[in-house]
Amino acid sequence: MTDYTNSKAFKITLNDGSIARIQHLKNDTLRGLIVQKFFYAKQCDVKLNIEIGDTDFYLSHGVATAMRIVGNLLDNAIEQAILMADRAVTVAFNVIENTSEISISNSVGSDFDQHKLFETGYSTKGSNRGLGLANVQELVEQQHGFYMEIESTKGYVTMTLIITEDN
């Protein structure tokens, strides 16, 4: 993985405050993934908003699985945002007691059907697609303490990966 944190572009972006709070992500691989997706979104002319509170965000288990899930969800959200008038994606990190949440929100079209979302082959992006979210669902089911929540309202969808730290 390319280390963007020392690049001039990263420092300029940090200086304008776009991802200044990223230091609160305490898993190096998760922080690296978010930086990578930030630049991918920028390349696609999509704004990736990153919301992290003042509390440090740290995953104590299932980091590799969380990375695969979050990477997939962010790729899907960015690809969808490219097609929308609102070309923005928000990724939010939240800690409530022993539970960590990573939420990804983006706008969706009128053909969006949240009930078919995790079916293998279902896609709003054309044929030969629709494997990613089926894989996400499988990963969530295989990992102890992982849950997925989907909420769609007024043309937006939010997918939240919930990770309980009680092992």
C-alpha positions, 0 to 999 in steps of 0.5 A: 500500500502506498504511504500517502501520509508523507506526500505533499498532496496529503499535507495540503489536504490536511491543512485544509481540514478535509481529513484532519481528524484521521489521527483518531483512527488508531488502527494503522491499516484502517487509517491507511485504507481511509486515506487511500479511499479519500484519494480514490474518491478525489480522483473520481471527483467525489467528495469523501467526508470523514467524521470522527469524534474526539475519541480515538477509534480502535478495533481490537479484533476482526480488523482484517475482516473490517478492512474488507467490508469497509473497503467494499462499502466505500468502493460501492458508495464512491461508484454510486456517487459518481452517477449522482447529482450529490457526488459525496460519500460520508464515512463516520466512525463512532464508539459507544461503550463497547461498540464500534460503528463505521457508517457509510452514507451516499445518495442512491437512485430511485431504482435502489431496493434495499431488500435485494441489496445482499443478493448475489448478482443484484446490482444497480450498476449493470450486469456481471456485478452484484458480488461485493455486497453478497460477500460483505454479508457473508463476512459479517455472518462469519465474524463474531460480534459483527452486525450490518445495519442498513437505513435508506431515507429520502434518496440516501442509504447508510450502511453501518458495520457494528462491531461489539468488543465483548468477546 
